[in-house]
Amino acid sequence: MPTLYFSLCSDDSEPLVQKVVDECESFLEGKCILEKGGRSLAPEEVRHRIAGCDALIVVVDERAVASENSSSPGGDNILNERIRLEIVSAINSDILIIPLLLDNAHLPEKQNAPGALKRLLEYKTYRLRSGFWFEDLHLLLEDMEEELEFKRDVENKLSQPFQFNFEGRMDPKKEQPKTRNSGLDSCGPSELDRVIDSETLILADAQRKGNRKAEKEALAALGLVYTRLGQTQKAIEYFQKQLEIVRELGDAEEKCGLLANLGDAFAVIGNIDLAREYYQEQLSLAESKGYRAFVGSSYNGLGFVCVKKGQVAKGIECYLKALEIYRELEDHDKELELLVGIALNCRKLEELNQALQFFEQALQVSRYLENRKEEAHILMDLTEVSYHLGDLEGVHSYVTRAEEFLNNRNEPWVDSLSKRLKMLRGSLNGA
C-alpha cells in the first residue's frame, strides 16, 4: 500500500487537494498525508515522515506564485523552509517527486530558482485545472501507479534471485547448509543491520584472501540488503562491484540477471540513460546465449525506458516484443502486466481502439489467473475508454459489470475500488 505525501505551498488550495487526496487513496489504494502550507515541523520529524513515504507531491497554486512575484524575483517565497527540506529529504531517500501546478500556477525559470526549487524543476510537472481536476488527475494517477509498481517490482525481484542462510553466514562456526533457502523477506530491520555487519566482515576476509567467489557473494548480499532498506544508490555500488567479478568469472546467465538488476535500479533512481545501457547489454548477451526469459525482461526494461523518455510508441514496440516472449514462456502474470501497460500507453497516444483491444485481452487473462482485483480495475479502464470513444452502450455495460462484480465480493480492496467506481460514475454523469 503506497503512502503519498502532499505538501501545500498555500492553504488556499486545500479544498481542491483534498478531493485529489480522496481519489488517490481510492485509485491507488494507499494512504495520503496532507501537509498544509503554514505548518512548520522540526527537521528530524520532516525527514522521518518523508522516509516512510513512496512519493512527495509538491502542490503549487496561483496564490503562492503571486506571493513569489510580489516579494522575491528569485522564487524564495514559493517554497518555505519546510518544503525545501521535504524536497531534499525525498531526493536523499530516492522517493518519487511530483510538482503539481494548480490552474495558472507556474514555476520560475531554472536560472532564477533557488537550490531546492531548482531540483524540483528536474521532475515531470503535472497541472490540474479546478474545473476539470478529475480528468487531469487521470494521467497523473496512471503515471504514478506505473512508477510505484515498477519500483515495487524491482525491490521484489532484487530480493528473490540470490538467497542466503543469513543466520549461518553471521556465525562462521556454523556449518553452511547445502541448500540456501532462507532469503531476505523474513528479515526485520535489526536482522538486516546484523546482515550488513556480517557481510562486511565476510567481504573484507574474502578480499584479503583473494577469494573472488566469496567476495562476489558478499557483494550480492550487501546489494540486496540495501535494496530491501530502500537505499538504492548504495545497493547499486555493490551490484557494480559484483558485476566486475561476474565479468571476470564468465558466468553468462548470472551476468544477464545482474545487468537486469542494475538496469532496474538505475531506472528506479531516475538515471534512465544508464538504465538503457544495462538493458541493451543484457539484451545482446541474452540473445547470443538464447536466454529467452532474459530477452523478455530486457525488452520490458527498454520499453519502460522509452516511455520515460517520452518515446511512447517505441516503448509499446518493446513491450509487444516482451509480450510475445512471455506468452511463449506461458508466464501469464507478466502477460497480464504487459497487456495493461500497453493499453495504458495506447491511451496516452489516444489510440483508443487499440487500448480497448489490449484491455479486453488483459480482462481475459485476469479472469484466467483469477486476479479479481485487477479484473475490477480493468473493467473501470474499459468504461473510461468506451466513454472517450463515444460508445455509451459499452460504458453502461462495463459500469454495470463492475458494479455487479464488486457487490458480490467482500475482500478488503473492494471498498477503495467501490469509491473509485462511484466517483467515475459521477464524473461520467456530469460530463
Secondary structure, DSSP 4 states (H G I P E B T S, - for coil): --EEEEEES-GGGHHHHHHHHHHHHHHH--EEEEE-TT----HHHHHHHHHT-SEEEEEE-HHHHHHHHHH-TT-GGGS-HHHHHHHHHHHHTT-EEEEEEETT-----GGG--HHHHHHTTSPPEEE-GGGHHHHHHHHHHHHHHHHHHHHHHHHHHHSSS---HHHHH-TTSPPPSS----STT--HHHHHHHHHHHHHHHHHHHHHT-HHHHHHHHHHHHHHHHHTT-HHHHHHHHHHHHHHHHHHT-HHHHHHHHHHHHHHHHHTT-HHHHHHHHHHHHHHHHHHT-HHHHHHHHHHHHHHHHHTT-HHHHHHHHHHHHHHHHHTT-HHHHHHHHHHHHHHHHHTT-HHHHHHHHHHHHHHHHHHT-HHHHHHHHHHHHHHHHHTT-HHHHHHHHHHHHHHHHT---TTHHHHHHHHHHHHHHHHH-
